[in-house]
Amino acid sequence: MEARFPIAYRDELPSGQWGNAAGGAAPSFANYTINGIVYRKITMAEGDALTNNFEIPHTMKVGTIPEIHVHLRPTTNATGTIDIAIDYEWSKTNLSGAGTILAPVGQTQLTATLTIATGSAAYPHYILSLGNLASNAYVLGDLIGFKITYLNTGGYNDPIILEQVALHVADDSNGSDQIYTKKV
């Protein structure tokens, strides 16, 4: 029996391998020293794009809507705005067996802008919400494929450090009592 508890939110991290997106430049890796610690991070310049995916977890409350967000750091203390776009598609889990085709749900784009104020220090950590995904019908095992692009249309002309892309999901259990379904 599924043990339920009050909703608790957590980060769901990408479950796939990072890949270069067709039509976008390939980001690079670079070393950054922040307060004495050397990090090897994904660095995105204007037009760079990456792809990955999320699997809807067994812990997520059925009928809730995940929120997608980005953790990033500007690499300089320059001013301007940072523009990020995430294009995503939803691939439903096919439980009907061979021969049944469940076409992915079309692509949707979410965008967000972060303004870097005058006098900001280099490498501050920002969390930038791109908003909620478009449906409350996700079920465990569904895949959300995404492409993140650094649009750089807002005047901040330096690279950014991509720390993380994640979903905030509402959990109501430690999992499901069935492999492919969860009771409502």
Residue frames as qw, qx, qy, qz and C-alpha x, y, z in Angstrom:
[[0.000, 0.889, 0.459, 0.000, 0.00, 0.00, 0.00],
 [0.381, 0.536, -0.030, 0.753, 1.26, 3.46, -0.92],
 [0.400, -0.577, -0.436, 0.563, 2.06, 5.48, 2.19],
 [0.189, 0.763, 0.262, 0.559, 0.83, 9.05, 1.65],
 [0.414, -0.464, -0.316, 0.717, 1.97, 12.19, 3.43],
 [0.160, 0.897, 0.184, -0.368, 1.31, 15.93, 3.05],
 [0.675, 0.684, 0.045, 0.275, 2.75, 17.39, -0.15],
 [0.496, -0.683, 0.248, 0.476, 6.45, 18.18, 0.00],
 [0.584, 0.803, -0.103, -0.058, 8.30, 19.85, -2.88],
 [0.664, -0.450, 0.442, 0.403, 11.71, 18.73, -4.09],
 [0.261, 0.686, -0.469, -0.491, 14.03, 19.05, -7.08],
 [0.898, 0.197, 0.389, 0.059, 13.89, 16.39, -9.79],
 [0.156, -0.659, 0.511, 0.529, 17.16, 16.41, -11.73],
 [0.651, 0.483, -0.394, -0.433, 17.57, 15.41, -15.38],
 [0.857, -0.185, 0.470, -0.101, 17.69, 11.65, -15.85],
 [0.857, 0.480, 0.117, 0.147, 19.36, 11.45, -19.24],
 [0.660, -0.140, 0.171, 0.718, 22.69, 12.36, -20.78],
 [0.089, 0.807, -0.004, -0.583, 23.44, 15.97, -21.69],
 [0.638, 0.286, 0.532, 0.478, 23.70, 16.47, -25.45],
 [0.071, -0.277, 0.209, 0.935, 24.37, 19.29, -27.87],
 [0.484, 0.595, 0.514, -0.385, 21.17, 20.57, -29.44],
 [0.471, 0.361, 0.550, 0.588, 20.80, 20.68, -33.21],
 [0.106, 0.822, 0.320, 0.458, 20.71, 24.27, -34.37],
 [0.384, -0.918, 0.079, -0.066, 22.60, 25.55, -31.35],
 [0.353, 0.665, -0.592, 0.286, 26.26, 26.01, -30.60],
 [0.813, -0.214, -0.512, 0.178, 27.89, 23.51, -28.25],
 [0.408, -0.880, 0.160, -0.181, 28.58, 24.83, -24.73],
 [0.563, 0.449, -0.596, 0.355, 32.02, 24.29, -23.28],
 [0.751, -0.568, -0.282, 0.185, 33.40, 23.26, -19.92],
 [0.293, 0.680, -0.304, 0.600, 35.65, 25.66, -18.03],
 [0.571, -0.293, -0.567, 0.516, 37.25, 25.91, -14.61],
 [0.152, -0.777, -0.053, -0.609, 36.03, 28.65, -12.29],
 [0.438, -0.069, -0.643, 0.625, 37.50, 29.47, -8.89],
 [0.378, -0.676, -0.218, -0.594, 34.83, 30.69, -6.49],
 [0.550, -0.717, 0.263, -0.337, 35.95, 31.44, -2.94],
 [0.232, -0.589, 0.773, -0.033, 38.97, 29.15, -3.28],
 [0.688, 0.098, 0.715, -0.076, 37.12, 26.17, -4.74],
 [0.126, 0.346, -0.631, -0.683, 37.78, 25.23, -8.37],
 [0.679, 0.340, 0.534, -0.372, 34.65, 24.10, -10.21],
 [0.102, -0.083, 0.761, 0.635, 34.48, 22.49, -13.66],
 [0.387, 0.510, 0.539, -0.547, 31.17, 23.73, -15.04],
 [0.426, 0.540, 0.609, 0.396, 29.16, 24.00, -18.24],
 [0.083, -0.489, 0.005, 0.869, 29.71, 27.46, -19.68],
 [0.422, 0.634, 0.627, 0.162, 27.11, 28.81, -22.08],
 [0.129, -0.267, 0.195, 0.935, 27.74, 31.64, -24.53],
 [0.488, 0.420, 0.058, -0.763, 25.18, 33.35, -26.76],
 [0.691, 0.336, -0.417, -0.485, 23.29, 30.80, -28.85],
 [0.115, 0.251, -0.951, 0.138, 24.58, 27.74, -26.96],
 [0.776, -0.146, -0.045, -0.611, 21.99, 25.00, -26.46],
 [0.008, -0.238, 0.957, -0.168, 21.88, 21.66, -24.59],
 [0.723, -0.177, -0.369, -0.556, 19.32, 18.85, -24.43],
 [0.016, 0.135, -0.917, 0.375, 18.32, 16.37, -21.74],
 [0.549, -0.373, -0.529, -0.529, 15.15, 14.89, -20.22],
 [0.339, -0.269, 0.626, -0.649, 13.29, 14.31, -16.97],
 [0.384, -0.239, -0.873, -0.185, 11.36, 11.19, -16.02],
 [0.523, -0.526, 0.002, -0.671, 8.21, 11.89, -14.00],
 [0.107, 0.297, -0.869, 0.380, 9.02, 10.24, -10.64],
 [0.461, -0.342, -0.815, -0.079, 6.98, 7.64, -8.75],
 [0.275, -0.334, -0.572, 0.697, 6.86, 10.03, -5.79],
 [0.084, -0.050, -0.137, -0.986, 4.99, 12.86, -7.58],
 [0.368, 0.377, 0.630, -0.570, 1.38, 13.54, -6.58],
 [0.272, 0.383, 0.762, 0.445, -0.90, 12.63, -9.48],
 [0.072, 0.846, 0.502, 0.167, -2.53, 15.70, -11.03],
 [0.301, -0.825, 0.011, 0.477, 0.07, 18.26, -9.94],
 [0.583, 0.790, 0.014, 0.188, 2.03, 20.47, -12.32],
 [0.746, -0.257, 0.004, 0.615, 5.85, 20.58, -12.16],
 [0.084, 0.984, -0.062, -0.142, 7.70, 23.92, -12.31],
 [0.841, 0.237, 0.019, 0.486, 10.95, 24.15, -14.30],
 [0.182, -0.973, 0.117, 0.077, 13.84, 26.34, -13.19],
 [0.741, 0.460, -0.230, 0.432, 17.52, 27.01, -13.82],
 [0.567, -0.748, 0.062, 0.340, 20.38, 27.64, -11.40],
 [0.667, 0.573, 0.047, 0.474, 23.00, 29.86, -13.05],
 [0.463, -0.677, -0.006, 0.572, 25.88, 32.23, -12.39],
 [0.428, 0.899, -0.073, 0.056, 27.00, 35.20, -14.48],
 [0.861, 0.018, -0.081, 0.501, 30.76, 35.00, -15.13],
 [0.347, 0.244, -0.095, 0.901, 31.43, 38.75, -14.79],
 [0.063, -0.539, -0.531, 0.650, 30.04, 41.77, -12.97],
 [0.016, -0.095, -0.447, -0.889, 28.71, 43.29, -16.22],
 [0.395, 0.316, 0.480, -0.717, 25.16, 44.63, -16.24],
 [0.397, 0.138, -0.591, -0.689, 22.27, 43.73, -18.52],
 [0.801, -0.048, 0.314, -0.507, 19.70, 40.98, -18.76],
 [0.095, -0.233, 0.952, 0.177, 20.18, 37.25, -19.30],
 [0.739, 0.174, -0.041, -0.650, 17.53, 35.58, -21.45],
 [0.202, -0.175, 0.963, 0.012, 16.98, 31.82, -21.23],
 [0.726, 0.114, -0.211, -0.645, 14.58, 29.66, -23.25],
 [0.329, -0.128, 0.932, -0.086, 13.51, 26.09, -22.57],
 [0.654, 0.154, -0.412, -0.616, 11.71, 24.19, -25.32],
 [0.315, -0.179, 0.899, -0.247, 10.16, 20.94, -24.14],
 [0.635, 0.006, -0.544, -0.548, 8.07, 18.01, -25.35],
 [0.603, -0.244, 0.591, -0.477, 6.12, 15.40, -23.41],
 [0.486, 0.188, -0.806, -0.282, 6.44, 11.71, -24.29],
 [0.766, -0.298, 0.197, -0.534, 3.71, 9.67, -22.63],
 [0.279, -0.311, 0.907, -0.057, 4.53, 6.23, -21.31],
 [0.663, 0.135, -0.498, -0.543, 3.18, 3.51, -23.63],
 [0.390, -0.210, 0.818, -0.368, 1.66, 0.81, -21.44],
 [0.786, 0.296, 0.141, -0.523, -0.61, -0.60, -24.15],
 [0.798, -0.052, 0.567, 0.200, 1.99, -2.86, -25.72],
 [0.309, -0.180, 0.603, 0.713, 3.58, -3.17, -29.12],
 [0.149, 0.445, 0.719, 0.513, 1.75, -1.61, -32.04],
 [0.130, -0.890, -0.429, 0.084, 0.13, 1.17, -30.00],
 [0.458, 0.336, 0.004, 0.823, 1.52, 4.55, -30.94],
 [0.267, -0.864, -0.327, 0.275, 1.50, 7.40, -28.46],
 [0.481, 0.621, 0.041, 0.617, 2.87, 10.42, -30.28],
 [0.395, -0.230, -0.348, 0.818, 4.84, 12.92, -28.20],
 [0.023, 0.897, 0.413, -0.156, 2.87, 16.01, -27.24],
 [0.496, 0.734, 0.077, 0.458, 4.12, 19.01, -29.22],
 [0.544, 0.041, -0.259, 0.797, 6.86, 21.36, -28.29],
 [0.223, -0.930, -0.284, -0.075, 6.25, 24.29, -25.94],
 [0.508, 0.353, -0.257, 0.743, 8.65, 27.15, -25.21],
 [0.450, -0.840, -0.267, 0.146, 9.08, 28.87, -21.87],
 [0.484, 0.511, -0.164, 0.691, 11.32, 31.93, -21.50],
 [0.499, -0.803, -0.244, 0.216, 12.60, 33.97, -18.58],
 [0.378, 0.718, -0.155, 0.564, 14.79, 37.02, -18.09],
 [0.666, -0.555, -0.253, 0.429, 17.20, 37.82, -15.28],
 [0.191, 0.919, -0.059, 0.339, 18.38, 41.42, -14.79],
 [0.737, -0.156, -0.251, 0.608, 21.94, 41.86, -13.51],
 [0.141, -0.975, -0.173, 0.015, 22.13, 45.12, -11.59],
 [0.345, 0.752, -0.335, 0.451, 25.00, 47.61, -11.55],
 [0.243, -0.645, 0.568, -0.449, 27.49, 46.75, -8.84],
 [0.971, -0.133, 0.039, -0.196, 26.80, 43.00, -8.82],
 [0.382, -0.591, 0.697, 0.140, 29.72, 40.73, -8.01],
 [0.508, 0.338, -0.717, -0.338, 30.96, 38.03, -10.38],
 [0.363, 0.033, -0.931, 0.029, 29.59, 34.50, -9.82],
 [0.447, -0.072, 0.496, -0.741, 26.46, 35.22, -7.74],
 [0.058, 0.164, 0.979, 0.106, 24.06, 32.27, -7.69],
 [0.466, 0.113, 0.006, -0.878, 20.60, 32.89, -9.18],
 [0.303, 0.272, 0.913, -0.022, 17.53, 30.66, -9.45],
 [0.285, 0.222, -0.277, -0.891, 15.46, 31.58, -12.50],
 [0.506, 0.302, 0.764, -0.261, 11.96, 30.12, -12.79],
 [0.081, 0.063, -0.631, -0.769, 10.65, 29.50, -16.29],
 [0.612, -0.041, 0.025, -0.790, 7.19, 28.65, -14.99],
 [0.686, -0.020, 0.666, -0.292, 4.97, 25.59, -14.83],
 [0.094, -0.017, 0.877, 0.470, 4.78, 22.88, -17.45],
 [0.364, -0.017, -0.274, -0.890, 1.53, 22.98, -19.40],
 [0.684, -0.194, -0.576, -0.403, -0.37, 19.94, -18.10],
 [0.474, -0.427, 0.588, -0.498, -1.55, 18.22, -14.94],
 [0.946, 0.115, -0.009, -0.302, -1.90, 14.85, -16.69],
 [0.338, 0.578, -0.736, 0.103, 1.70, 13.64, -16.31],
 [0.931, -0.315, 0.026, -0.184, 2.03, 10.12, -14.94],
 [0.546, -0.612, 0.543, 0.178, 5.02, 8.26, -13.61],
 [0.692, 0.022, 0.610, 0.384, 7.44, 7.18, -16.27],
 [0.455, 0.855, 0.231, 0.097, 6.48, 9.92, -18.74],
 [0.621, -0.110, 0.105, 0.769, 9.47, 11.76, -20.20],
 [0.126, 0.967, 0.120, -0.186, 9.84, 15.52, -20.51],
 [0.717, 0.142, 0.195, 0.653, 12.53, 16.16, -23.11],
 [0.030, -0.963, -0.139, 0.231, 13.97, 19.66, -23.15],
 [0.625, 0.369, 0.038, 0.687, 16.41, 22.01, -24.84],
 [0.297, -0.846, -0.166, 0.411, 17.86, 24.95, -22.90],
 [0.554, 0.529, 0.170, 0.620, 19.20, 27.89, -24.93],
 [0.319, -0.574, -0.141, 0.741, 21.09, 30.99, -23.79],
 [0.406, 0.788, 0.423, 0.188, 19.41, 33.60, -26.02],
 [0.468, -0.343, 0.012, 0.815, 21.49, 36.56, -24.83],
 [0.195, 0.644, 0.464, 0.577, 19.17, 39.16, -26.32],
 [0.334, -0.882, -0.331, -0.043, 19.17, 41.43, -23.28],
 [0.101, 0.923, -0.222, 0.297, 22.55, 43.08, -23.18],
 [0.622, -0.596, 0.506, 0.036, 24.51, 40.85, -20.80],
 [0.672, 0.630, -0.346, -0.178, 27.15, 39.77, -23.32],
 [0.021, -0.550, 0.822, -0.151, 29.31, 37.44, -21.27],
 [0.538, -0.040, -0.831, -0.134, 29.04, 33.67, -20.76],
 [0.648, -0.469, 0.224, -0.557, 27.00, 32.17, -17.94],
 [0.051, 0.231, -0.958, 0.164, 27.69, 29.10, -15.82],
 [0.737, -0.210, -0.352, -0.537, 24.84, 26.59, -16.01],
 [0.230, -0.374, 0.781, -0.444, 24.73, 25.02, -12.55],
 [0.205, 0.179, 0.950, -0.153, 21.54, 22.98, -12.87],
 [0.476, -0.112, -0.360, -0.795, 18.19, 22.60, -14.62],
 [0.012, -0.097, -0.937, 0.336, 15.51, 21.03, -12.42],
 [0.417, -0.480, -0.529, -0.561, 11.80, 20.46, -11.90],
 [0.259, -0.162, 0.618, -0.725, 10.09, 21.36, -8.65],
 [0.505, -0.200, -0.750, -0.377, 7.71, 18.44, -8.14],
 [0.563, -0.390, 0.299, -0.664, 5.03, 17.96, -5.49],
 [0.380, 0.104, -0.917, 0.055, 5.54, 14.61, -3.77],
 [0.664, -0.381, 0.107, -0.635, 2.92, 12.85, -1.69],
 [0.974, -0.192, 0.099, -0.072, 4.61, 9.47, -1.16],
 [0.412, -0.608, 0.618, 0.281, 7.92, 7.64, -1.16],
 [0.005, -0.196, 0.847, 0.494, 6.94, 5.92, -4.41],
 [0.710, 0.048, -0.193, -0.675, 4.16, 3.81, -5.88],
 [0.655, -0.199, 0.697, -0.216, 2.95, 0.30, -5.05],
 [0.834, 0.437, 0.336, 0.037, 2.76, -0.61, -8.76],
 [0.609, -0.136, 0.350, 0.699, 5.65, -0.43, -11.22],
 [0.220, 0.235, 0.461, 0.827, 3.87, 1.64, -13.87],
 [0.258, -0.667, -0.425, -0.555, 0.86, 3.20, -12.15],
 [0.142, -0.003, -0.582, 0.801, 0.09, 5.21, -9.07],
 [0.123, -0.653, -0.747, 0.025, -3.27, 5.44, -7.34],
 [0.017, 0.606, 0.117, 0.787, -4.89, 8.84, -7.31]]
